[in-house]
Amino acid sequence: QVQLVESGGGVVQPGGSLRLSCSFSATFFKYATMNWYRQAPGKERELVGMLTNGGSTDYADSVRGRFTISRNDAKNTMYLQMNSLKPDDTAVYYCNGDRFGVHYWGQGTQVTVSF
């Protein structure tokens, strides 16, 4: 069974930082595009950023310059470094692997940005 497991969520004050982790099988997802999505209450799930197997990244306009995606295959882990967090970043964050058009999802981790 393919598993993606997120961790690292929590409560942080505006302006603070968090790093989310996603553990996955680097072998299974070797040629996949790995993504982070988020879903805020009452809103649709949105793409936060993506990392192709070639190492290219792209980000939503709302997070560009503040968030960074990286991956360490030796540790079977992908990361989402989030800096300068805003209350609008509050959401459940999901790790996603797009492997040949088939999407695999983690269970999500809650990030709350609040005083």
The 8 nearest C-alpha neighbors of each residue, nearest first, counted from 0:
[[1, 2, 3, 103, 24, 27, 23, 104],
 [0, 2, 3, 103, 24, 23, 27, 104],
 [3, 1, 23, 0, 4, 105, 104, 24],
 [2, 4, 105, 23, 22, 104, 21, 5],
 [3, 5, 22, 105, 21, 2, 106, 6],
 [6, 4, 21, 20, 108, 107, 105, 94],
 [7, 5, 20, 19, 8, 108, 21, 4],
 [8, 6, 19, 20, 18, 9, 5, 17],
 [7, 9, 110, 109, 108, 6, 19, 10],
 [10, 8, 110, 111, 109, 11, 7, 108],
 [9, 11, 111, 112, 110, 12, 113, 8],
 [12, 10, 112, 15, 113, 111, 9, 13],
 [11, 13, 113, 114, 112, 15, 14, 10],
 [14, 12, 85, 84, 15, 112, 113, 86],
 [15, 13, 83, 84, 12, 85, 16, 82],
 [14, 16, 13, 83, 84, 12, 11, 82],
 [17, 15, 82, 81, 83, 84, 14, 18],
 [18, 16, 81, 80, 19, 82, 15, 7],
 [19, 17, 80, 79, 81, 7, 20, 78],
 [18, 20, 7, 79, 78, 6, 8, 80],
 [21, 19, 78, 6, 5, 77, 7, 79],
 [22, 20, 5, 77, 4, 76, 94, 78],
 [21, 23, 76, 4, 75, 3, 77, 20],
 [24, 22, 3, 75, 25, 76, 2, 21],
 [23, 25, 27, 26, 75, 28, 22, 2],
 [24, 26, 75, 28, 72, 29, 27, 23],
 [25, 27, 29, 24, 28, 72, 75, 30],
 [28, 26, 24, 25, 29, 30, 23, 31],
 [27, 29, 31, 25, 26, 30, 24, 98],
 [28, 30, 26, 25, 27, 31, 52, 24],
 [31, 29, 52, 28, 98, 32, 27, 99],
 [32, 30, 98, 28, 97, 29, 52, 33],
 [31, 33, 51, 97, 52, 50, 96, 34],
 [34, 32, 96, 50, 49, 95, 31, 97],
 [35, 33, 49, 95, 48, 94, 96, 50],
 [34, 36, 94, 47, 48, 93, 95, 46],
 [37, 35, 46, 47, 93, 45, 92, 94],
 [36, 38, 92, 91, 45, 44, 93, 90],
 [39, 37, 44, 90, 91, 43, 45, 42],
 [38, 40, 90, 42, 41, 91, 89, 37],
 [41, 39, 42, 38, 90, 43, 91, 89],
 [40, 42, 39, 43, 38, 44, 90, 91],
 [43, 41, 39, 40, 38, 44, 45, 90],
 [42, 44, 38, 45, 41, 39, 40, 37],
 [43, 45, 38, 37, 42, 36, 46, 39],
 [46, 44, 36, 37, 43, 47, 38, 42],
 [45, 47, 36, 48, 35, 37, 59, 44],
 [48, 46, 36, 59, 35, 58, 45, 37],
 [49, 47, 58, 35, 57, 34, 46, 59],
 [48, 50, 34, 57, 56, 33, 35, 58],
 [51, 49, 56, 33, 55, 32, 54, 34],
 [52, 50, 32, 53, 54, 55, 33, 56],
 [51, 53, 30, 54, 32, 31, 50, 29],
 [54, 52, 51, 55, 50, 30, 32, 56],
 [53, 55, 51, 52, 50, 56, 69, 70],
 [56, 54, 51, 50, 53, 57, 52, 49],
 [57, 55, 50, 49, 54, 51, 58, 48],
 [56, 58, 49, 48, 50, 55, 59, 63],
 [59, 57, 48, 63, 47, 60, 49, 62],
 [58, 60, 47, 61, 62, 63, 48, 46],
 [59, 61, 63, 62, 58, 47, 64, 57],
 [60, 62, 59, 63, 58, 47, 65, 64],
 [63, 61, 65, 60, 59, 66, 64, 58],
 [64, 62, 60, 58, 65, 61, 59, 66],
 [63, 65, 66, 62, 67, 58, 60, 82],
 [64, 66, 82, 62, 63, 81, 83, 67],
 [67, 65, 81, 80, 62, 64, 82, 63],
 [68, 66, 80, 79, 69, 81, 65, 64],
 [69, 67, 79, 78, 80, 50, 66, 70],
 [70, 68, 78, 77, 67, 79, 71, 50],
 [69, 71, 77, 76, 78, 72, 68, 75],
 [72, 70, 76, 73, 74, 75, 77, 69],
 [71, 73, 75, 74, 25, 70, 76, 77],
 [72, 74, 71, 75, 25, 76, 70, 26],
 [73, 75, 72, 76, 71, 22, 25, 70],
 [76, 74, 72, 25, 23, 73, 24, 22],
 [77, 75, 22, 74, 21, 71, 70, 23],
 [76, 78, 70, 21, 20, 69, 71, 22],
 [79, 77, 20, 69, 19, 68, 70, 21],
 [78, 80, 68, 19, 18, 67, 81, 20],
 [79, 81, 18, 67, 66, 17, 78, 68],
 [80, 82, 66, 17, 16, 18, 65, 79],
 [83, 81, 16, 65, 84, 66, 15, 80],
 [84, 82, 14, 15, 16, 65, 85, 13],
 [83, 85, 14, 13, 82, 15, 16, 88],
 [84, 86, 13, 87, 88, 112, 14, 83],
 [85, 87, 112, 88, 89, 113, 13, 84],
 [88, 86, 85, 89, 112, 90, 84, 39],
 [89, 87, 86, 85, 90, 84, 112, 111],
 [88, 90, 111, 87, 110, 112, 86, 39],
 [91, 89, 39, 38, 110, 37, 109, 92],
 [90, 92, 109, 38, 108, 37, 107, 110],
 [91, 93, 37, 107, 108, 36, 90, 109],
 [94, 92, 107, 36, 35, 37, 105, 95],
 [93, 95, 35, 105, 104, 34, 21, 36],
 [96, 94, 104, 34, 103, 33, 35, 93],
 [95, 97, 33, 103, 102, 32, 98, 34],
 [98, 96, 102, 32, 31, 101, 100, 33],
 [99, 97, 31, 101, 100, 96, 102, 28],
 [98, 100, 101, 97, 31, 30, 102, 32],
 [101, 99, 98, 97, 102, 31, 96, 32],
 [100, 102, 98, 97, 99, 103, 96, 31],
 [103, 101, 97, 96, 100, 98, 104, 95],
 [102, 104, 96, 95, 97, 101, 105, 3],
 [105, 103, 95, 94, 3, 106, 102, 96],
 [104, 106, 3, 4, 94, 107, 93, 5],
 [105, 107, 104, 4, 93, 108, 5, 3],
 [108, 106, 93, 92, 105, 91, 5, 109],
 [107, 109, 92, 91, 8, 5, 6, 110],
 [110, 108, 91, 8, 90, 9, 92, 111],
 [111, 109, 8, 9, 89, 90, 91, 10],
 [110, 112, 89, 10, 9, 113, 11, 109],
 [113, 111, 86, 11, 12, 89, 13, 10],
 [112, 114, 12, 86, 13, 111, 11, 10],
 [113, 12, 13, 112, 11, 10, 86, 111]]
